[in-house]
Amino acid sequence: MTSVFNSIKERIELGHRHQIPVESKLIMLGEIIYAAGRGDLIPKEARELENLLGLRQVVQNYDAVREQGFFGELVEDMAE
């Protein structure tokens, strides 16, 4: 585990203890994605941190919302 991973994980855990709002969790998700894009996190670490945020439990249709956030639209079939 990298120091970046541990740093973000600690902030997520602190945020849970302080019951941070969903909007703050979304900002943290942006930091996770940025760190993964820079190569500071490996994909497995990024997924673990994303799951730790618990956004699937609070954002309705999270997978579709996440996809729209990445691509700017809902991609019906990625294989086409």
C-alpha positions in Angstrom: 0.0 0.0 0.0 1.3 3.4 -0.9 1.5 6.5 1.3 -1.1 8.1 -1.0 -3.4 5.2 -0.4 -2.9 5.4 3.4 -3.4 9.1 3.4 -6.7 9.0 1.5 -7.9 6.0 3.5 -7.3 7.9 6.8 -9.2 10.9 5.5 -12.1 8.7 4.5 -12.2 7.0 7.9 -12.0 10.4 9.6 -14.8 11.6 7.3 -17.0 8.7 8.3 -16.5 9.4 12.0 -17.5 13.0 11.4 -20.4 12.1 9.1 -19.3 14.2 6.2 -21.9 14.9 3.5 -22.1 13.1 0.1 -20.7 16.2 -1.6 -17.5 15.8 0.4 -17.3 12.2 -0.5 -17.7 13.0 -4.2 -14.7 15.4 -3.9 -12.7 12.6 -2.3 -13.7 10.4 -5.2 -12.3 13.0 -7.5 -9.0 12.9 -5.6 -8.9 9.1 -5.9 -9.5 9.2 -9.6 -6.9 11.9 -10.1 -4.3 9.9 -8.0 -5.0 6.8 -10.1 -4.6 8.8 -13.3 -1.3 10.1 -12.1 -0.2 6.5 -11.2 0.0 7.3 -7.5 -2.6 4.5 -6.9 -2.9 1.2 -8.6 -6.5 0.3 -9.9 -7.0 -2.2 -7.0 -6.2 0.5 -4.4 -8.5 3.1 -6.2 -11.4 0.6 -6.2 -10.9 -0.2 -2.5 -10.9 3.5 -1.6 -14.0 4.1 -3.8 -15.8 1.2 -2.0 -14.7 2.6 1.4 -16.4 5.9 0.6 -19.8 4.0 0.6 -21.3 6.1 -2.3 -23.3 3.1 -3.6 -25.3 3.1 -0.4 -26.2 6.8 -0.6 -26.3 7.7 -4.4 -29.3 6.2 -6.2 -28.2 4.4 -9.4 -24.5 5.0 -8.5 -23.1 2.9 -11.4 -25.0 5.0 -14.0 -24.2 8.3 -12.2 -20.5 7.2 -12.1 -20.5 6.4 -15.8 -22.0 9.7 -16.7 -19.4 11.4 -14.6 -16.6 9.7 -16.5 -18.0 9.9 -20.0 -20.4 12.9 -19.8 -23.2 10.5 -20.9 -24.7 7.1 -20.2 -23.0 4.7 -22.5 -25.6 2.0 -23.4 -23.2 -0.6 -24.8 -19.5 -0.2 -24.5 -18.8 -3.0 -27.0 -20.2 -1.1 -30.0 
